Amino acid sequence: MLLTLGVMVFAGFDKVLETAALKWLPDWALFI
């Protein structure tokens, strides 16, 4: 149960991280 919850939280965090990367990387590419 706890392990499953941990995986779900990690997957959710990974999804947020991926979305943030897709949102910010193009902006950084403009500066580089």
DRENLOGU-182897 format. One line per field, with one value per residue: residue number from 1; x, y, z of N, C-alpha, C, O in turn. Coordinates in steps of 0.02 Angstrom, whole numbers, padded with zeros to 5 digits. Example, Ala and Ser with C-alpha at 12.3 -4.5 7.8 and 13.67 -1.06 7.14 Angstrom:
REM residues 2
pos: 1_2
neast: 00660_00642
nnorth: -00284_-00112
nup: 00390_00354
caeast: 00615_00684
canorth: -00225_-00053
caup: 00390_00357
ceast: 00660_00645
cnorth: -00165_00002
cup: 00390_00394
oeast: 00712_00670
onorth: -00166_00057
oup: 00423_00402
END
This chain:
REM residues 32
pos: 1_2_3_4_5_6_7_8_9_10_11_12_13_14_15_16_17_18_19_20_21_22_23_24_25_26_27_28_29_30_31_32
neast: 00042_00091_00203_00146_00080_00189_00248_00149_00150_00281_00273_00180_00252_00356_00287_00246_00371_00414_00321_00352_00482_00457_00391_00481_00607_00608_00610_00733_00813_00805_00884_01010
nnorth: -00060_00065_00071_00073_00196_00279_00260_00314_00448_00481_00461_00559_00673_00662_00682_00814_00873_00843_00915_01044_01052_01046_01164_01263_01239_01278_01418_01436_01393_01498_01593_01537
nup: 00000_00047_-00032_-00159_-00153_-00141_-00266_-00348_-00307_-00343_-00482_-00513_-00477_-00567_-00684_-00670_-00666_-00795_-00870_-00828_-00879_-01016_-01028_-00987_-01049_-01189_-01171_-01109_-01213_-01300_-01239_-01240
caeast: 00000_00135_00246_00104_00069_00253_00256_00101_00176_00341_00250_00148_00306_00392_00244_00250_00438_00416_00282_00392_00538_00430_00370_00537_00665_00608_00630_00805_00845_00809_00939_01074
canorth: 00000_00123_00071_00095_00267_00311_00258_00361_00515_00490_00467_00624_00722_00655_00712_00886_00891_00839_00972_01104_01051_01063_01234_01309_01226_01323_01485_01434_01385_01564_01630_01505
caup: 00000_00053_-00091_-00215_-00143_-00157_-00339_-00376_-00292_-00385_-00551_-00519_-00474_-00630_-00735_-00659_-00686_-00868_-00895_-00815_-00926_-01082_-01026_-00977_-01093_-01248_-01149_-01098_-01278_-01330_-01207_-01257
ceast: 00044_00180_00208_00093_00132_00265_00210_00125_00236_00322_00218_00201_00344_00353_00247_00318_00444_00378_00320_00450_00514_00411_00429_00596_00665_00629_00705_00842_00852_00868_01007_01095
cnorth: 00063_00128_00096_00171_00306_00314_00309_00433_00530_00500_00536_00679_00722_00688_00788_00911_00893_00898_01037_01109_01071_01136_01282_01300_01269_01393_01488_01429_01453_01604_01603_01522
cup: 00000_-00008_-00152_-00212_-00161_-00232_-00373_-00366_-00337_-00458_-00562_-00520_-00539_-00686_-00731_-00682_-00762_-00899_-00886_-00864_-00995_-01086_-01025_-01025_-01156_-01231_-01140_-01165_-01313_-01303_-01228_-01329
oeast: 00035_00193_00234_00095_00128_00288_00230_00120_00242_00351_00229_00195_00363_00382_00251_00324_00475_00400_00320_00466_00547_00415_00429_00630_00718_00663_00738_00896_00899_00898_01056_01148
onorth: 00107_00183_00135_00205_00359_00365_00342_00474_00585_00542_00567_00727_00775_00719_00823_00964_00938_00928_01079_01163_01110_01168_01333_01348_01295_01426_01536_01459_01463_01644_01640_01500
oup: -00041_-00033_-00192_-00263_-00192_-00258_-00420_-00412_-00364_-00492_-00614_-00558_-00565_-00731_-00782_-00714_-00790_-00948_-00931_-00889_-01030_-01139_-01059_-01041_-01175_-01270_-01159_-01173_-01351_-01338_-01233_-01351
END
